[in-house]
Amino acid sequence: MNFFGHAAVAAWSGSATPALALGAMLPDFAAISGARSAQAAHDETVRGVWLHHVTDEAFHGAPEFVALMGDVRARLEAAGLARGGAWASAHVAIELLLDGTLVADTPTAALYLDALVDAEARIRCASEEQLMLARFLDRMRAHGVPYGYRDPRFVAARVERALASRPRLALRAGQSEALTAVLAEVSDRVRACAPRLLDDVRGRLPMEALSPAGPAAVPRTTDRSRADPPSQSLR
């Protein structure tokens, strides 16, 4: 799930605070910005990081997501993408198209924007990465709600940029157009199945994930080692 999707899951919580939503997005923000030492420096933000990881486990195992992945990957391979590139492109693109179905939700959009306000106060990172993180957060605040994810062409451009530094996964000349065409074909399906997929994810979360009290204890980490896709630069 991409960062805006994680904000949407945080909005389900009985205590949907901006600090919780920031934590739910923080592992993605750390990877995208390059400030990989970034960690939560606030109890609710720590809980949000934990929510991020359990959400990804639920999302990546959801049958609806697995089926979408298989369909989009097969279409991309038929369009000429190598298997690895087709898998990575499908994974990232589906997450971004899903975000495109969520950006219209006014409470989630408001929570997302509130989470970015003074976000630096809830994050700590190595001194050499502080400027990098600050510039990234400034860009996010300036950009606002990522409505562009509703557009398959915009999503294809983000996927291409995300994979550009990965030689085995990067799109070759002309393949961005093929990706755009495939995403245009499947975008309505993603939109149609989004409610079922999100309901499934919600049902797969640990009981305490959305409780106002939260879990009894959570690890203070932004580790992304568990099944995250190669989406390292989505902006």
Beta strands, then each sheet from edge to edge (+ up, - down):
strand 1: 39-40
strand 2: 123-124
sheet 1: 1+ 2-
end
